[in-house]
Amino acid sequence: MKKIGITGNIGSGKSYVCKMFEKLGIPVFYSDDETKKLYLIPSVKDLIVNRFGEEVYFEDGTLNRKLLSYHLFKNEEAMKFIESVLYPALNQHFDEWCEQQTTPYVLYESAILFEKNYHKFFDKIIFVSASEDIRLQRVMLRDDCSEENVRSRMRLQLSEETKISKADFVIYNDGTKPVEPQVLEINKLLCY
């Protein structure tokens, strides 16, 4: 079974494209969603509490994302610690998930495949592209936030041009051409 990474910058429409692949019967591993679940595993939770204190979790046991983000964005060492705790667990979870799949390929969705140099672990990479203006409008609408808020998040990602040059396939989700035929063509190529 081929392992295919699918990525795109914020607001590109990765989730929209992934849903199209799912309609074709292709399983998608959503790394962000799976990472959120890892925070609730007792062994992971213990490590995080030992590092950041009990207030990083609410009384009901859920993660205080705002407080954890505060710790992570002000301290590079804290970010490295979190990554050292979460990424091995995420990789193991992905491998176990893959063993349960029976399709010719699976998709691993992540916004940071290139930023974290994970693209090398996949057979092929699909990049979902949309212009900066389109992505900006989508995220402002989706997250009900300011332009500066979105731009600050955009600055943390590599440029579209850089990612396109590293990708095996590019899906243009900017209204210039229909997305579904692009998905069908890539699916056909990956199934054979």
C-alpha positions as CSV (number, residue, x, y, z in Angstrom):
1,M,0.0,0.0,0.0
2,K,1.3,3.4,-0.9
3,K,1.4,6.2,1.7
4,I,0.6,9.5,0.1
5,G,1.0,12.8,1.9
6,I,-1.5,15.6,1.2
7,T,-0.7,19.1,2.2
8,G,-1.4,22.7,1.4
9,N,-1.1,26.1,3.0
10,I,-3.7,27.4,5.4
11,G,-7.0,28.0,3.6
12,S,-6.1,26.0,0.5
13,G,-8.9,23.5,0.9
14,K,-7.1,20.4,2.0
15,S,-10.1,19.1,3.9
16,Y,-12.4,19.7,0.9
17,V,-10.1,17.8,-1.4
18,C,-9.6,15.0,1.2
19,K,-13.4,14.5,1.3
20,M,-13.4,14.0,-2.4
21,F,-10.8,11.2,-2.0
22,E,-12.9,9.7,0.8
23,K,-15.9,9.6,-1.6
24,L,-13.7,7.4,-3.9
25,G,-13.1,5.0,-1.0
26,I,-9.6,6.3,-0.1
27,P,-9.0,6.5,3.7
28,V,-7.6,9.8,5.0
29,F,-5.6,10.1,8.2
30,Y,-6.2,13.7,9.5
31,S,-3.0,14.3,11.5
32,D,-4.3,17.4,13.3
33,D,-7.4,15.6,14.5
34,E,-5.3,12.6,15.6
35,T,-2.8,14.8,17.4
36,K,-5.6,16.3,19.4
37,K,-6.6,12.8,20.6
38,L,-3.0,12.1,21.7
39,Y,-3.2,14.9,24.3
40,L,-5.7,12.8,26.2
41,I,-3.6,9.6,26.4
42,P,-2.6,9.3,30.1
43,S,1.1,8.8,29.4
44,V,1.2,11.8,27.1
45,K,-0.9,13.9,29.5
46,D,1.5,13.1,32.4
47,L,4.5,14.3,30.5
48,I,2.8,17.5,29.5
49,V,1.6,18.2,33.0
50,N,5.1,17.5,34.4
51,R,6.5,20.1,32.0
52,F,3.9,22.8,32.0
53,G,1.8,22.3,35.2
54,E,-1.7,20.9,35.9
55,E,-3.4,24.1,34.7
56,V,-2.6,23.2,31.1
57,Y,-5.6,20.8,31.4
58,F,-9.0,21.9,32.5
59,E,-10.8,20.1,35.4
60,D,-12.8,18.0,33.0
61,G,-9.5,16.6,31.6
62,T,-9.5,18.4,28.3
63,L,-6.5,20.4,27.1
64,N,-6.3,24.1,27.7
65,R,-5.1,24.9,24.1
66,K,-4.9,28.6,24.7
67,L,-2.5,28.2,27.7
68,L,-0.4,25.5,25.9
69,S,-0.1,27.7,22.8
70,Y,1.1,30.5,25.0
71,H,3.9,28.3,26.4
72,L,4.8,26.9,23.0
73,F,5.0,30.2,21.0
74,K,7.1,31.9,23.6
75,N,9.6,29.1,24.0
76,E,11.3,27.1,21.2
77,E,12.4,24.4,23.7
78,A,8.9,23.9,24.8
79,M,7.8,23.3,21.2
80,K,10.6,20.8,20.7
81,F,9.5,19.0,23.9
82,I,5.9,18.8,22.7
83,E,7.0,17.5,19.3
84,S,9.3,14.9,20.9
85,V,6.3,13.6,22.9
86,L,3.6,13.8,20.2
87,Y,5.3,12.9,16.9
88,P,6.6,9.4,17.8
89,A,3.1,8.6,19.2
90,L,1.5,10.0,16.0
91,N,3.8,8.0,13.7
92,Q,3.0,4.8,15.6
93,H,-0.7,5.5,15.5
94,F,-0.5,6.2,11.7
95,D,1.4,2.9,11.1
96,E,-1.2,1.0,13.1
97,W,-4.0,2.7,11.2
98,C,-2.3,1.8,7.9
99,E,-2.2,-1.9,8.8
100,Q,-6.0,-1.8,9.1
101,Q,-6.5,-0.4,5.6
102,T,-7.0,-2.4,2.4
103,T,-6.9,0.2,-0.3
104,P,-4.1,0.7,-2.9
105,Y,-3.1,3.8,-1.1
106,V,-3.9,6.0,1.9
107,L,-3.7,9.7,2.4
108,Y,-2.0,11.4,5.4
109,E,-3.3,15.0,5.7
110,S,-1.0,17.6,7.3
111,A,-0.3,21.3,6.8
112,I,3.3,21.0,7.9
113,L,4.7,18.1,5.8
114,F,7.4,20.2,4.2
115,E,8.0,22.4,7.2
116,K,8.8,19.4,9.4
117,N,10.6,17.6,6.6
118,Y,8.1,14.7,6.8
119,H,7.5,14.6,3.1
120,K,10.4,12.1,2.8
121,F,8.4,9.4,4.6
122,F,5.8,9.2,1.8
123,D,5.7,7.6,-1.6
124,K,4.2,10.7,-3.2
125,I,3.0,14.2,-2.1
126,I,-0.1,16.0,-3.3
127,F,-0.2,19.7,-2.8
128,V,-3.5,21.7,-2.7
129,S,-3.0,25.2,-4.1
130,A,-4.9,28.4,-4.0
131,S,-3.9,32.0,-4.3
132,E,-3.0,33.9,-1.2
133,D,-6.0,36.2,-1.6
134,I,-8.4,33.3,-1.8
135,R,-6.8,31.5,1.2
136,L,-6.9,34.7,3.2
137,Q,-10.6,35.3,2.6
138,R,-11.4,31.6,3.3
139,V,-9.6,31.6,6.7
140,M,-11.0,35.0,7.8
141,L,-14.5,33.7,7.1
142,R,-13.9,30.2,8.5
143,D,-12.2,31.4,11.7
144,D,-13.9,34.7,12.1
145,C,-10.6,36.5,12.5
146,S,-8.6,39.5,11.3
147,E,-6.5,39.7,8.2
148,E,-3.4,40.2,10.4
149,N,-4.2,37.1,12.4
150,V,-4.3,35.0,9.2
151,R,-1.2,36.6,7.8
152,S,0.7,35.8,10.9
153,R,-0.2,32.2,10.5
154,M,0.6,32.3,6.8
155,R,4.1,33.6,7.6
156,L,4.9,30.3,9.5
157,Q,4.5,28.3,6.4
158,L,6.7,27.8,3.4
159,S,5.7,29.5,0.2
160,E,3.3,27.9,-2.3
161,E,6.1,28.0,-4.9
162,T,8.5,26.1,-2.7
163,K,5.9,23.4,-1.9
164,I,4.8,23.1,-5.5
165,S,8.4,22.5,-6.6
166,K,8.6,19.6,-4.1
167,A,5.2,18.0,-4.7
168,D,4.5,15.1,-7.1
169,F,0.9,16.3,-7.8
170,V,-0.7,19.7,-7.5
171,I,-4.5,20.2,-7.2
172,Y,-5.6,23.8,-8.0
173,N,-8.5,24.7,-5.7
174,D,-8.8,28.4,-6.7
175,G,-11.8,28.4,-9.1
176,T,-9.7,28.3,-12.3
177,K,-10.5,24.6,-13.0
178,P,-12.8,22.0,-11.4
179,V,-11.3,20.1,-8.6
180,E,-13.0,16.8,-9.0
181,P,-11.4,15.9,-12.4
182,Q,-8.0,16.6,-10.9
183,V,-8.8,14.3,-7.9
184,L,-10.0,11.6,-10.3
185,E,-6.9,11.8,-12.4
186,I,-4.6,11.5,-9.4
187,N,-6.6,8.7,-8.0
188,K,-6.3,6.8,-11.3
189,L,-2.6,7.2,-11.3
190,L,-2.2,6.1,-7.7
191,C,-4.4,3.0,-8.0
192,Y,-2.2,1.5,-10.8
